[in-house]
Amino acid sequence: MSISDDHAADPPLMLDFDDWMPAEYAATGGFTALVVLVEIGERDARPVASTFFHVIGGEARWADVRKLFASAPGGWDGAVFFTATARDGGPVEEPLARVELRRVESMIDDDRLAINDGAFFDRRGRRMRIDVDEATG
């Protein structure tokens, strides 16, 4: 398994998260962000903490969201976001958000490649992905 930065050559001010958040909000009209923070090692992305928050506007930027993670236990190198929406649109109720977050955590515990099913960003807000390392299979 290897971690790749999809936009290593992008200028530092072009934060993929800052494009993703308003686009996701526009597509959903509001959602609950299910977030798993991960520590990125040489061959793995290990979950270290998780949380959820409701998005009711598209103006949040990576710098703002990163501040929310400042008190997370342990160190983190990346964050993967999954979205949950209510049947009639908008964020889900908190009890359902907790259930969905546990489902996402379990999915990632079972298979780290499941991180790619969400929107995965490094500490600078740049889009990333997990790839199978062909050398180690």
DSSP file (Angstrom, degrees, kcal/mol; ACC not computed):
  #  RESIDUE AA STRUCTURE BP1 BP2  ACC     N-H-->O    O-->H-N    N-H-->O    O-->H-N    TCO  KAPPA ALPHA  PHI   PSI    X-CA   Y-CA   Z-CA
    1    1 A M              0   0    0      0, 0.0     2,-0.3     0, 0.0   131,-0.3   0.000 360.0 360.0 360.0 139.4    0.0    0.0    0.0
    2    2 A S  E     -A  131   0A   0    129,-3.5   129,-3.6    43,-0.0     2,-0.5  -0.964 360.0-128.6-137.2 156.8    1.3    3.5   -0.8
    3    3 A I  E     -A  130   0A   0     -2,-0.3     2,-0.4    39,-0.2   127,-0.2  -0.886  26.6-167.5-104.7 131.4    0.0    7.0   -0.2
    4    4 A S  E     -A  129   0A   0    125,-2.7   125,-1.9    -2,-0.5     2,-0.7  -0.951  20.0-140.4-124.7 145.3   -0.1    9.3   -3.2
    5    5 A D  E >   -A  128   0A   0     -2,-0.4     3,-1.0   123,-0.2   123,-0.2  -0.896  13.0-156.2 -98.5 112.2   -0.7   13.0   -3.4
    6    6 A D  T 3  S+     0   0    0    121,-1.3   122,-0.1    -2,-0.7    -1,-0.1   0.710  89.1  32.2 -64.7 -20.4   -2.8   13.6   -6.5
    7    7 A H  T >   +     0   0    0    120,-0.6     3,-1.6     1,-0.1    -1,-0.3  -0.303  65.4 146.8-135.3  52.1   -1.6   17.1   -7.0
    8    8 A A  T <  S+     0   0    0     -3,-1.0    -1,-0.1     1,-0.3    -2,-0.1   0.793  78.3  50.3 -60.7 -28.1    2.0   17.3   -5.8
    9    9 A A  T 3  S+     0   0    0     -3,-0.1    -1,-0.3     2,-0.0    -2,-0.1   0.494  83.9 114.7 -90.7  -3.2    2.8   20.0   -8.4
   10   10 A D  S <  S-     0   0    0     -3,-1.6    -3,-0.1     1,-0.1   116,-0.0  -0.321  80.0 -95.5 -65.4 149.0   -0.1   22.3   -7.5
   11   11 A P    >   -     0   0    0      0, 0.0     3,-1.9     0, 0.0    -1,-0.1  -0.333  37.6-111.7 -60.1 148.5    0.7   25.7   -6.1
   12   12 A P  T 3  S+     0   0    0      0, 0.0    -2,-0.1     0, 0.0    -3,-0.0   0.746 114.4  57.8 -57.9 -26.2    0.6   25.7   -2.3
   13   13 A L  T 3  S+     0   0    0      1,-0.1     2,-1.5     2,-0.1    -3,-0.0   0.604  82.2  90.5 -82.8  -9.7   -2.5   28.0   -2.2
   14   14 A M    <   -     0   0    0     -3,-1.9     2,-0.6     3,-0.0    -1,-0.1  -0.663  61.6-175.7 -87.5  87.1   -4.7   25.6   -4.3
   15   15 A L    >>  -     0   0    0     -2,-1.5     4,-0.6     1,-0.2     3,-0.6  -0.753  21.1-152.8 -89.9 119.0   -6.2   23.5   -1.5
   16   16 A D  H >> S+     0   0    0     -2,-0.6     4,-2.5     1,-0.2     3,-1.1   0.855  94.9  59.2 -59.1 -36.3   -8.3   20.7   -2.8
   17   17 A F  H 3> S+     0   0    0    108,-2.4     4,-2.7     1,-0.3    -1,-0.2   0.897  98.4  59.1 -59.3 -39.2  -10.4   20.7    0.3
   18   18 A D  H <4 S+     0   0    0     -3,-0.6    -1,-0.3   107,-0.2    -2,-0.2   0.679 111.8  40.7 -68.0 -16.5  -11.4   24.3   -0.4
   19   19 A D  H <X S+     0   0    0     -3,-1.1     4,-1.4    -4,-0.6    -1,-0.2   0.793 114.6  52.0 -90.4 -39.5  -12.8   23.2   -3.7
   20   20 A W  H  X S+     0   0    0     -4,-2.5     4,-2.9     1,-0.2     5,-0.3   0.924 103.1  56.3 -65.8 -47.2  -14.4   20.0   -2.4
   21   21 A M  H  X S+     0   0    0     -4,-2.7     4,-2.4     1,-0.2     5,-0.2   0.927 110.7  40.6 -58.5 -52.9  -16.4   21.5    0.5
   22   22 A P  H  > S+     0   0    0      0, 0.0     4,-2.5     0, 0.0    -1,-0.2   0.879 116.2  51.6 -65.8 -33.6  -18.4   24.1   -1.4
   23   23 A A  H  X S+     0   0    0     -4,-1.4     4,-1.9     2,-0.2    -2,-0.2   0.913 111.3  47.0 -66.5 -41.3  -19.0   21.6   -4.3
   24   24 A E  H  X S+     0   0    0     -4,-2.9     4,-1.5     2,-0.2     6,-0.3   0.897 112.8  49.5 -66.7 -40.4  -20.2   19.0   -1.9
   25   25 A Y  H  X S+     0   0    0     -4,-2.4     4,-3.4    -5,-0.3     5,-0.5   0.923 110.1  50.5 -63.6 -43.5  -22.5   21.5   -0.1
   26   26 A A  H  < S+     0   0    0     -4,-2.5    -1,-0.2     1,-0.2    -2,-0.2   0.862 111.7  48.9 -62.6 -35.2  -23.9   22.6   -3.5
   27   27 A A  H  < S+     0   0    0     -4,-1.9    -1,-0.2    -5,-0.2    -2,-0.2   0.786 125.8  25.6 -74.8 -27.2  -24.6   19.0   -4.4
   28   28 A T  H  < S-     0   0    0     -4,-1.5    62,-0.9    -3,-0.2    -2,-0.2   0.672  90.4-129.7-112.1 -22.1  -26.4   18.1   -1.2
   29   29 A G  S  < S-     0   0    0     -4,-3.4    -3,-0.1    -5,-0.2    -4,-0.1   0.708  86.3 -17.3  73.7  19.6  -27.8   21.4    0.3
   30   30 A G  S    S-     0   0    0     -5,-0.5    60,-0.8    -6,-0.3     2,-0.3  -0.203  74.1-178.0 122.2 146.0  -26.1   20.4    3.6
   31   31 A F  E     -B   55   0A   0     24,-1.6    24,-3.7    -2,-0.1     2,-0.5  -0.962  32.3-100.9-159.9 170.7  -24.7   17.2    5.0
   32   32 A T  E     -BC  54  84A   0     52,-3.0    52,-2.0    -2,-0.3     2,-0.6  -0.936  33.8-141.4-102.8 126.0  -23.0   15.6    7.9
   33   33 A A  E     -BC  53  83A   0     20,-3.3    20,-1.8    -2,-0.5     2,-0.6  -0.795   9.6-160.5 -89.3 120.1  -19.3   15.2    7.5
   34   34 A L  E     -BC  52  82A   0     48,-3.4    48,-2.6    -2,-0.6     2,-0.4  -0.911  19.1-167.4 -99.4 116.8  -18.1   11.9    9.0
   35   35 A V  E     -BC  51  81A   0     16,-3.1    16,-2.3    -2,-0.6     2,-0.5  -0.905  19.9-172.9-120.1 132.0  -14.4   12.3    9.5
   36   36 A V  E     -BC  50  80A   0     44,-2.2    44,-2.5    -2,-0.4     2,-0.4  -0.985  16.3-149.9-119.4 120.3  -11.6    9.8   10.3
   37   37 A L  E     -BC  49  79A   0     12,-2.7    11,-2.9    -2,-0.5    12,-1.3  -0.714  19.6-164.6 -86.6 138.4   -8.2   11.2   11.1
   38   38 A V  E     -BC  47  78A   0     40,-2.9    39,-3.2    -2,-0.4    40,-1.9  -0.929  22.3-136.4-128.7 149.6   -5.3    9.0   10.1
   39   39 A E  E     -B   46   0A   0      7,-2.9     7,-2.5    -2,-0.4     2,-0.7  -0.911  28.0-141.4 -98.3 125.4   -1.6    8.7   10.8
   40   40 A I  E     +B   45   0A   0     -2,-0.6     5,-0.2     5,-0.2     2,-0.1  -0.804  24.3 177.4 -97.6 116.9    0.2    8.0    7.6
   41   41 A G        -     0   0    0      3,-3.4   -38,-0.1    -2,-0.7    36,-0.0  -0.359  49.3 -86.5-100.6-173.7    3.1    5.6    7.9
   42   42 A E  S    S+     0   0    0      1,-0.2   -39,-0.2    -2,-0.1     3,-0.1   0.843 124.9  12.4 -64.6 -33.1    5.4    4.3    5.2
   43   43 A R  S    S+     0   0    0    -41,-0.1     2,-0.3     1,-0.1    -1,-0.2   0.305 125.9  40.5-128.2   8.5    3.0    1.4    4.3
   44   44 A D        -     0   0    0      2,-0.0    -3,-3.4   -41,-0.0     2,-0.5  -0.988  56.0-140.0-154.7 158.9   -0.3    2.2    6.1
   45   45 A A  E     -B   40   0A   0     -2,-0.3    -5,-0.2    -5,-0.2    70,-0.1  -0.927  32.6-163.1-121.3 101.4   -2.8    4.9    7.0
   46   46 A R  E     -B   39   0A   0     -7,-2.5    -7,-2.9    -2,-0.5     2,-0.1  -0.754  19.0-121.4 -95.0 124.5   -3.9    4.0   10.6
   47   47 A P  E     +B   38   0A   0      0, 0.0    -9,-0.3     0, 0.0     3,-0.1  -0.390  35.5 168.3 -61.5 135.3   -7.0    5.6   12.0
   48   48 A V  E     -     0   0A   0    -11,-2.9     2,-0.3     1,-0.4   -10,-0.2   0.585  61.0  -4.1-122.0 -21.4   -6.3    7.6   15.2
   49   49 A A  E     -B   37   0A   0    -12,-1.3   -12,-2.7    23,-0.1    -1,-0.4  -0.979  56.6-159.7-165.2 161.5   -9.5    9.5   15.9
   50   50 A S  E     +B   36   0A   0     -2,-0.3     2,-0.3   -14,-0.2   -14,-0.2  -0.987  14.8 156.8-148.7 158.4  -12.9   10.2   14.4
   51   51 A T  E     -B   35   0A   0    -16,-2.3   -16,-3.1    -2,-0.3     2,-0.3  -0.951  22.8-137.5-162.4 175.7  -15.7   12.8   14.6
   52   52 A F  E     -B   34   0A   0     -2,-0.3     2,-0.3   -18,-0.2   -18,-0.2  -0.986  15.0-179.7-142.9 156.2  -18.6   14.2   12.8
   53   53 A F  E     -B   33   0A   0    -20,-1.8   -20,-3.3    -2,-0.3     2,-0.4  -0.985  29.3-112.0-151.6 155.6  -20.0   17.7   12.2
   54   54 A H  E     -B   32   0A   0     -2,-0.3     2,-0.6   -22,-0.2   -22,-0.2  -0.732  21.1-151.8 -93.2 134.3  -22.9   19.2   10.4
   55   55 A V  E     +B   31   0A   0    -24,-3.7   -24,-1.6    -2,-0.4     3,-0.1  -0.921  26.0 161.3-107.8 115.2  -22.3   21.3    7.3
   56   56 A I        +     0   0    0     -2,-0.6     2,-0.3   -26,-0.2    -1,-0.1   0.178  67.5  29.5-120.0  14.6  -25.0   23.9    6.7
   57   57 A G  S    S-     0   0    0      3,-0.0     3,-0.4     0, 0.0    -1,-0.2  -0.955  70.4-128.6-164.9 157.4  -23.0   26.2    4.4
   58   58 A G  S    S+     0   0    0     -2,-0.3   -33,-0.1     1,-0.2   -32,-0.1   0.230  84.0  91.7 -97.3  14.6  -20.3   25.9    1.9
   59   59 A E        +     0   0    0    -38,-0.1    -1,-0.2   -37,-0.1     2,-0.1   0.565  51.2 115.1 -91.2  -7.3  -18.0   28.6    3.3
   60   60 A A        -     0   0    0     -3,-0.4     2,-0.3   -39,-0.1   -39,-0.1  -0.381  49.8-159.0 -63.2 138.4  -15.8   26.5    5.6
   61   61 A R    >>  -     0   0    0    -40,-0.1     4,-2.3     1,-0.1     3,-0.7  -0.759  31.0-103.3-116.6 164.1  -12.2   26.4    4.5
   62   62 A W  H 3> S+     0   0    0     -2,-0.3     4,-3.1     1,-0.3     5,-0.2   0.880 119.5  57.1 -56.4 -41.7   -9.4   23.9    5.3
   63   63 A A  H 3> S+     0   0    0      1,-0.2     4,-1.2     2,-0.2    -1,-0.3   0.886 109.7  46.0 -58.3 -38.5   -7.8   26.3    7.8
   64   64 A D  H <> S+     0   0    0     -3,-0.7     4,-1.0     2,-0.2    -2,-0.2   0.930 114.9  45.5 -68.6 -46.7  -11.0   26.5    9.8
   65   65 A V  H >X S+     0   0    0     -4,-2.3     4,-0.9     1,-0.2     3,-0.6   0.890 107.8  57.5 -67.0 -39.1  -11.6   22.7    9.7
   66   66 A R  H >< S+     0   0    0     -4,-3.1     3,-0.6     1,-0.3     4,-0.4   0.857  99.9  59.1 -60.5 -34.7   -8.0   21.9   10.7
   67   67 A K  H >< S+     0   0    0     -4,-1.2     3,-1.2    -5,-0.2     4,-0.3   0.858  99.0  58.7 -61.6 -34.4   -8.5   24.1   13.8
   68   68 A L  H X< S+     0   0    0     -4,-1.0     3,-0.5    -3,-0.6    -1,-0.2   0.826 105.8  49.5 -62.0 -30.4  -11.3   21.7   14.8
   69   69 A F  G X< S+     0   0    0     -4,-0.9     3,-1.9    -3,-0.6    -1,-0.2   0.473  82.2  96.2 -88.4  -2.1   -8.8   18.8   14.7
   70   70 A A  G <  S+     0   0    0     -3,-1.2    -1,-0.2    -4,-0.4    -2,-0.1   0.805  86.5  46.4 -60.1 -31.0   -6.2   20.6   16.8
   71   71 A S  G <  S+     0   0    0     -3,-0.5    -1,-0.3    -4,-0.3    -2,-0.1   0.303  82.6 130.1 -95.9  10.5   -7.3   18.9   20.0
   72   72 A A    <   -     0   0    0     -3,-1.9     2,-0.1     1,-0.1   -23,-0.1  -0.358  68.3-103.8 -63.8 142.1   -7.5   15.4   18.5
   73   73 A P  S    S-     0   0    0      0, 0.0    -1,-0.1     0, 0.0    -2,-0.1  -0.448  84.6  -3.1 -67.8 137.5   -5.8   12.7   20.5
   74   74 A G  S    S-     0   0    0     -2,-0.1     2,-0.2    -3,-0.1   -26,-0.1  -0.031 102.6 -53.4  73.4 178.2   -2.5   11.7   19.0
   75   75 A G        -     0   0    0    -38,-0.0     2,-0.3     2,-0.0   -38,-0.0  -0.596  49.7-165.9 -90.7 154.0   -0.9   12.9   15.8
   76   76 A W        -     0   0    0     -2,-0.2   -37,-0.3     1,-0.1     3,-0.1  -0.994  18.9-177.6-139.8 148.1   -2.6   12.9   12.5
   77   77 A D  S    S+     0   0    0    -39,-3.2    46,-1.1    -2,-0.3     2,-0.3   0.535  72.3  17.1-117.2 -16.4   -1.3   13.3    9.0
   78   78 A G  E     -CD  38 122A   0    -40,-1.9   -40,-2.9    44,-0.2     2,-0.4  -0.977  57.8-146.0-154.3 163.5   -4.5   13.1    7.0
   79   79 A A  E     -CD  37 121A   0     42,-2.7    42,-2.8    -2,-0.3     2,-0.5  -0.999   7.4-156.9-137.8 132.7   -8.3   13.2    7.2
   80   80 A V  E     -CD  36 120A   0    -44,-2.5   -44,-2.2    -2,-0.4     2,-0.5  -0.943  12.2-156.9-112.2 131.9  -10.9   11.3    5.2
   81   81 A F  E     -CD  35 119A   0     38,-2.6    38,-2.7    -2,-0.5     2,-0.4  -0.909  11.1-177.6-111.9 129.5  -14.4   12.7    4.9
   82   82 A F  E     -C   34   0A   0    -48,-2.6   -48,-3.4    -2,-0.5     2,-0.4  -0.927  20.8-136.2-116.6 148.4  -17.5   10.8    4.1
   83   83 A T  E     -C   33   0A   0     -2,-0.4     2,-0.4   -50,-0.2   -50,-0.2  -0.846  16.1-171.6-110.5 144.9  -20.9   12.5    3.7
   84   84 A A  E     -C   32   0A   0    -52,-2.0   -52,-3.0    -2,-0.4     8,-0.4  -0.999   7.7-172.9-130.4 134.0  -24.2   11.5    5.1
   85   85 A T        -     0   0    0     -2,-0.4   -54,-0.1   -54,-0.2     7,-0.1  -0.952  25.7-112.6-128.5 149.3  -27.5   13.2    4.2
   86   86 A A    >   -     0   0    0      4,-2.9     3,-2.0    -2,-0.4     4,-0.1  -0.311  37.4-105.4 -70.1 159.7  -31.0   13.0    5.5
   87   87 A R  T 3  S+     0   0    0      1,-0.3    -1,-0.1     2,-0.1     3,-0.1   0.861 124.6  42.1 -56.4 -37.2  -33.7   11.5    3.2
   88   88 A D  T 3  S-     0   0    0      1,-0.3    -1,-0.3     2,-0.0    -2,-0.1   0.233 128.3 -93.9 -95.2  14.1  -35.1   14.9    2.6
   89   89 A G  S <  S+     0   0    0     -3,-2.0    -1,-0.3     1,-0.2   -60,-0.1  -0.048  82.6  68.4  94.5 162.3  -31.7   16.5    2.2
   90   90 A G  S    S-     0   0    0    -62,-0.9    -4,-2.9   -60,-0.8   -58,-0.3  -0.200  90.4 -24.1  84.0-177.8  -29.4   18.2    4.7
   91   91 A P        -     0   0    0      0, 0.0     2,-0.2     0, 0.0    -6,-0.2  -0.166  65.6-115.6 -64.1 158.4  -27.5   16.8    7.7
   92   92 A V        -     0   0    0     -8,-0.4    -6,-0.1     1,-0.1    -8,-0.0  -0.542  38.2 -88.3 -90.1 160.7  -28.6   13.6    9.5
   93   93 A E     >  -     0   0    0     -2,-0.2     4,-2.3     1,-0.1     3,-0.4  -0.333  42.2-109.9 -64.6 152.0  -29.7   13.5   13.1
   94   94 A E  H  > S+     0   0    0      1,-0.2     4,-2.3     2,-0.2     5,-0.2   0.864 115.3  54.8 -57.6 -42.2  -26.9   13.0   15.6
   95   95 A P  H  > S+     0   0    0      0, 0.0     4,-1.7     0, 0.0    -1,-0.2   0.920 112.2  44.6 -59.4 -40.1  -27.9    9.4   16.6
   96   96 A L  H  > S+     0   0    0     -3,-0.4     4,-3.0     2,-0.2     5,-0.2   0.878 109.3  56.4 -69.3 -37.1  -27.7    8.4   13.0
   97   97 A A  H  X S+     0   0    0     -4,-2.3     4,-2.5     1,-0.2    -1,-0.2   0.907 106.8  49.9 -60.3 -41.4  -24.5   10.3   12.5
   98   98 A R  H  X S+     0   0    0     -4,-2.3     4,-2.1     2,-0.2    -1,-0.2   0.915 112.2  47.4 -63.0 -43.1  -22.9    8.3   15.4
   99   99 A V  H  X S+     0   0    0     -4,-1.7     4,-2.0     1,-0.2    -2,-0.2   0.933 113.7  47.5 -63.2 -46.4  -24.1    5.0   13.8
  100  100 A E  H  X S+     0   0    0     -4,-3.0     4,-2.3     1,-0.2    -2,-0.2   0.873 109.4  53.5 -65.0 -37.2  -22.8    6.0   10.4
  101  101 A L  H  X S+     0   0    0     -4,-2.5     4,-2.6    -5,-0.2    -1,-0.2   0.913 108.6  49.6 -63.6 -42.3  -19.4    7.1   11.8
  102  102 A R  H  X S+     0   0    0     -4,-2.1     4,-2.3     2,-0.2    -2,-0.2   0.880 109.8  52.2 -63.0 -37.4  -19.0    3.7   13.5
  103  103 A R  H  X S+     0   0    0     -4,-2.0     4,-2.4     2,-0.2    -2,-0.2   0.919 110.5  47.3 -63.9 -43.7  -19.9    2.0   10.2
  104  104 A V  H  X S+     0   0    0     -4,-2.3     4,-2.3     2,-0.2     5,-0.2   0.918 111.2  51.3 -63.7 -44.1  -17.2    4.1    8.4
  105  105 A E  H  X S+     0   0    0     -4,-2.6     4,-2.5     1,-0.2    -2,-0.2   0.924 111.8  47.2 -58.4 -44.9  -14.6    3.3   11.1
  106  106 A S  H  X S+     0   0    0     -4,-2.3     4,-2.3     2,-0.2    -1,-0.2   0.901 109.5  53.5 -64.0 -42.0  -15.4   -0.4   10.7
  107  107 A M  H  X S+     0   0    0     -4,-2.4     4,-1.7     1,-0.2     7,-0.3   0.906 112.3  44.5 -59.7 -43.2  -15.1   -0.2    7.0
  108  108 A I  H  < S+     0   0    0     -4,-2.3    -2,-0.2     2,-0.2    -1,-0.2   0.879 110.9  53.8 -71.1 -38.4  -11.7    1.4    7.2
  109  109 A D  H  < S+     0   0    0     -4,-2.5     3,-0.2    -5,-0.2    -2,-0.2   0.890 111.6  46.5 -60.7 -38.4  -10.5   -1.1    9.9
  110  110 A D  H  < S+     0   0    0     -4,-2.3     2,-0.3     1,-0.3    -2,-0.2   0.841 133.3   6.8 -72.7 -34.1  -11.5   -3.9    7.6
  111  111 A D    ><  -     0   0    0     -4,-1.7     3,-2.2    -5,-0.2    -1,-0.3  -0.838  57.2-156.8-156.0 108.9   -9.9   -2.5    4.5
  112  112 A R  G >  S+     0   0    0     -2,-0.3     3,-2.0     1,-0.3     4,-0.2   0.773  93.0  71.0 -60.0 -26.5   -7.7    0.6    4.4
  113  113 A L  G >  S+     0   0    0      1,-0.3     3,-1.6     2,-0.2    -1,-0.3   0.690  78.3  79.4 -64.7 -15.2   -8.5    1.0    0.7
  114  114 A A  G X  S+     0   0    0     -3,-2.2     3,-1.8     1,-0.3     4,-0.4   0.708  73.9  77.8 -63.6 -18.6  -12.0    2.0    1.8
  115  115 A I  G X  S+     0   0    0     -3,-2.0     3,-1.7     1,-0.3    -1,-0.3   0.862  83.9  63.4 -56.1 -34.9  -10.4    5.4    2.6
  116  116 A N  G <  S+     0   0    0     -3,-1.6    -1,-0.3     1,-0.3    -2,-0.2   0.660  87.8  69.9 -67.3 -14.7  -10.6    6.0   -1.2
  117  117 A D  G <  S+     0   0    0     -3,-1.8    -1,-0.3    -4,-0.2    -2,-0.2   0.671 104.0  47.4 -74.4 -16.2  -14.4    5.9   -1.0
  118  118 A G  S <  S-     0   0    0     -3,-1.7     2,-0.7    -4,-0.4   -36,-0.2  -0.314 106.6 -83.4-105.7-166.8  -14.3    9.2    0.9
  119  119 A A  E     -D   81   0A   0    -38,-2.7   -38,-2.6    -2,-0.1     2,-0.5  -0.926  48.4-162.1-104.2 110.8  -12.5   12.4    0.2
  120  120 A F  E     +DE  80 128A   0     -2,-0.7     8,-3.0     8,-0.5     2,-0.3  -0.833  11.9 177.0-105.3 126.3   -9.0   12.0    1.6
  121  121 A F  E     -DE  79 127A   0    -42,-2.8   -42,-2.7    -2,-0.5     6,-0.2  -0.948  22.7-131.8-130.0 147.2   -6.8   15.1    2.4
  122  122 A D  E >   -D   78   0A   0      4,-2.2     3,-2.2    -2,-0.3   -44,-0.2  -0.235  49.0 -82.6 -83.4-177.1   -3.3   15.6    3.9
  123  123 A R  T 3  S+     0   0    0    -46,-1.1   -45,-0.1     1,-0.3    -1,-0.1   0.693 131.4  54.2 -62.7 -18.6   -2.6   18.2    6.6
  124  124 A R  T 3  S-     0   0    0      2,-0.1    -1,-0.3   -58,-0.0  -107,-0.1   0.390 120.4-106.7 -96.3   2.9   -2.3   20.9    4.0
  125  125 A G  S <  S+     0   0    0     -3,-2.2  -108,-2.4     1,-0.3     2,-0.3   0.635  71.3 143.5  84.7  13.9   -5.8   20.1    2.5
  126  126 A R        -     0   0    0   -110,-0.2    -4,-2.2  -111,-0.2    -1,-0.3  -0.694  56.4-105.3 -90.1 141.3   -4.5   18.5   -0.7
  127  127 A R  E     + E   0 121A   0     -2,-0.3  -121,-1.3    -6,-0.2  -120,-0.6  -0.364  46.0 174.2 -66.3 138.7   -6.4   15.5   -2.1
  128  128 A M  E     -AE   5 120A   0     -8,-3.0    -8,-0.5  -123,-0.2     2,-0.3  -0.824  14.1-161.4-134.9 173.5   -4.7   12.1   -1.6
  129  129 A R  E     -A    4   0A   0   -125,-1.9  -125,-2.7    -2,-0.3     2,-0.4  -0.977  21.4-118.5-152.7 162.6   -5.5    8.5   -2.2
  130  130 A I  E     -A    3   0A   0     -2,-0.3     2,-0.3  -127,-0.2  -127,-0.2  -0.889  31.9-170.9-102.2 133.2   -4.3    5.0   -1.0
  131  131 A D  E     -A    2   0A   0   -129,-3.6  -129,-3.5    -2,-0.4     2,-0.4  -0.918  29.4-107.3-122.5 152.3   -2.9    2.7   -3.6
  132  132 A V        -     0   0    0     -2,-0.3     2,-0.9  -131,-0.3     3,-0.1  -0.643  33.1-130.0 -74.2 129.2   -1.9   -0.9   -3.5
  133  133 A D    >>  -     0   0    0     -2,-0.4     4,-1.8     1,-0.2     3,-1.1  -0.741  14.9-158.9 -83.2 108.1    1.9   -1.2   -3.5
  134  134 A E  T 34 S+     0   0    0     -2,-0.9    -1,-0.2     1,-0.3    -2,-0.0   0.781  87.6  61.7 -60.4 -28.5    2.6   -3.7   -6.3
  135  135 A A  T 34 S+     0   0    0      1,-0.2    -1,-0.3     2,-0.1    -2,-0.0   0.830 117.8  27.6 -69.5 -31.0    6.0   -4.5   -4.8
  136  136 A T  T <4        0   0    0     -3,-1.1    -2,-0.2     0, 0.0    -1,-0.2   0.513 360.0 360.0-107.4  -8.0    4.5   -5.7   -1.6
  137  137 A G     <        0   0    0     -4,-1.8    -3,-0.2    -5,-0.0    -2,-0.1   0.453 360.0 360.0  69.2 360.0    1.2   -6.9   -3.0
